[in-house]
Amino acid sequence: MFNLLSLFFSPIHCDAPEAWQIGFQDGASPTFEGITELHNSIFFYLIVISVGVAWVLGSVVVNFSSDKSPIVYKYANHGTLIELVWTITPAFILIAIAFPSFKLLYLMDEVISPSMTIKVVGHQWYWSYEYSDFVNDDGESIEFDSYMVPDSDLEDGQLRLLEVDNRVVVPVDTHIRFVVTGADVIHDFAVPALGLKIDCTPGRLNQTSVLIQREGVYYGQCSELCGVYHGFMPIAVEAVSLEKYLSWLDSQS
């Protein structure tokens, strides 16, 4: 009975892409919530515009056909008022869309007082991670490479083309800064459920931040065409509680 109740009342999150998926994955960060809110707002405008344009076109076809209006009045072809309306109205719509869009864009670029920093380096074709805030017993930073698990080595429950041998383990409810770059060509560090997408450019350091609000495993992929194995360098970010994260750090050292 308890299992049935938990099945109906416990949320089941979609933190990985699915076949024929149309909608978003379930977000786990304030950035992603802002992206979905902006998407829904713009989608509302699109529906209103589509209905309005379809109604105007339909009315013109029905009411101003050659049968109903054999004589064309000059103001039916040219009208200063209507031209002003269809020029100014889209401008106001663009302004209404631009304000929340720019606000979200600048908020995503802000990195405010991060509690920890993870360095990410894209290679052909794998990822390298370095936890520069923590050192092991030898006085070296915790760092490792992350490769995709091939199909022949996948275990039950693991996702094809998304599972890696070393996940990025991070604590929840913590401001995390990612400093990214590329070792050879341009890569792109993207995790949709966290609202992360940033270019890894050789010779340049880019940074972004994230606050993960719940535990889980979040999958991503390189989103910049980087060579023949571009589709085989996935990203797996595992968000855990602070206690589990400290235990993981202890195991790494």
N, C-alpha and C positions, 0 to 999 in steps of 0.2 A: 504494500500500500504506500509506504514511504517513497519507494522508488518511482511509483506512478505519479505521486504528487510532485516530486522533484523534477520529473520529466516535463510536466506541464507548467510549473511555476519557475523553474530555473532557466535563465537565459542561455541559449546556445549561440555562441558568437561565430561569425564567419570571418576568420582572420587569414584566410588563404583563398586564392582565386579558384573558381569552379568552372567546369565546362559550360559553355554557352551562357556565361554570367553577363547580365545586363547592368544591374545596379552596383552600388558601391559595396566594398567590404565593410564590416562593422568597425567603426573607429574606436581608437583607444587613447586619443590625445586631444587636447584643446584645439590644436591646429587642424586636425581632421574634422572636428565639429564645425569649425569656421568654414572649411571648404564645402562641406555638405549644406550648411545653411546658405552660403552664397549661391551654390548650385540650385537649391530649391527656390530661392528668391528670383533668380534669373529665369528659371523654368516657368515660374508664374507669369512673368512679363511675356515670355514667348507664347504661352497659351492665350493670353489676352490679345496680343498682337495678331496671332494666327486667326483667332475667331473674328476679330474686327475686320481684318483684311478679307477673309473669306466672305463675311457678310456684305461688305462693300462691293466686292466683285460680283457676288450673286445678285445683289440688288440692281447693279448696272446692267447685267445680262438680261434680267427679267423685265425691268422697267424701261430700258432704253434700247430695246431691239428695234430693228427696221420696221417691224409690223406695228409696234405701239408708238414709235416716234419717227414717222417718215420725214418730218421736217426737223432739222437740227438747228437749235438756237445757238447763237454765238457764245453765250455764257456756259453752254454745256460742254464746250471744248476748252475754253480758257476762262479761268476765274482766279483773280488775285487772292481772294480770301482763302479758298480751298488750297491753293498752292502754299500759302503761308502756314496753314494748319499742318499739311503733311510734311513741311520742312522743319517747323519748330517743335512739333510733338516728338519726333524721333530724337531730337537734340535733348529734350528734357528726359526722355527715357534713358539715353546714354549717360546723362549726368546721374540719374538715380542708380544706375548700375555701377558707375565709376567710383562713387564715394565708398561703398562697402568693399569693393574690389581692391582699391588702393589701400584702404585701412588694413585689410587682411594681409595684403602683400608686405606692407611694412612691419606688421606684427610678426610675420613669419621670418623676416630677416633679422629681427632683434634677438640677441643672445644676452639674457639678463642673469648675471650672477650664477653661472652653472656650478653645480656641486661636484661634478666630475667631467673629465674629458676623455673621449675615445678617439684615437687617430685611425683613420681608414685610408688604406692605399689600394687602388685598383690595379690589378695586373692582368696580363693576357695569360690565363683566364681564370683568375681566382682573386680572393680578397685577403688582405692582411690587416690585422687589428692590433692596436697597442693601447694598453691602459697605462698611460704615462703618470697617473696620479698614484699608482701603487707599484711597489717593488717587491721582488722575491728575496729569498735568503741570500742570494748572491749579489744583491744590490742592483739588479737589472729590472727594467719594466716588464710587466706581464704582456707578452705578445705572442701571437700565433697566426697561422694561415688557415683559411677556410675554403675547402674545396667541395664541389658538389658530390654527393654520394651517387655512384653509378647505379644503373637499373639492376645490375646483377647483385648488388650488395644491399638493396633496400629491404627493410624489415616490415612486418605487418604494421600498418598505420602510418608509415612514412610516405611522403608525397613525392611523386616522380618529378624530377627536374627542379625541385625546391628544397629538398633536404640537404644539409651540409654536415661535414664531419665535426666541425667546431662551431657552435652557435655563439652569437654575441650575447652574453648574459649581463643583464642590467637590473637594477632595483626599480620598483614602482614608486610613484610619487616623488621622483627625484629629477631635478633639472640636469639634463645630460647634454653636453656639447659634443658634436661630431665635427672633427677637423678632417677634411678629405682632400686627397690629391690622387694623381695618377702616376704610375711608374713608367709607362710606355706610351699609351695613347689615351684619348679622352674616354673615361667611363662615366657612369651615372649611378649614384647610390640612391636607390628608390625603394621605399617600403610603404605601399599604399595605405595600409590600415593605421599607420602612424603619421600620415601626411608628410612624409619625407621624400624629397626628390631634389638632388643637388649634384651638379657636375663635378667630376674628379679630373681636373686638368693638370697635365704634367707641368712642373715648374711653378705651380700656383697653389696656394692653400685657400680653400673655401670652408666656411663653417656654417653650421645650422644647429638648432637645439630642439629638444623634444622633452615632454613630460608625459610619461606613460601612466595611465590612470588605473589599469587593471592588469592582473597577471595573465600570461598567455604567450604563445609563440606566433610571431608576426613574420610573414614571408615577403620577400621582395626579389627583384632581379635588376641586373644592369639595364638601364634604359637609354643607353647611348650605343649605337652600332660601333663595336670595337674590334671586329674581326670575325674569323670563321666560327669561333666558339663563343660568340657573344651571348647566345641563349643558354649557356651552360655554366654560368657563374652566379648562382642564386645567393640570396641573403636571408639569414634566419636570425631574428632578434628574439631572445627569450627573456621576458620580464618576470621576475620572481620577487618574493618578499625580501625585505632587508635581511632577515635572518638567513634565508637560503643564499642570498647573494654573498654574505660574509663567509658562509661555509664554502661557497665556490671559490672565493678569493683565497681562503686558507688552503684549499686543495691545489690551487695553481702555484702557490708559493712553496 
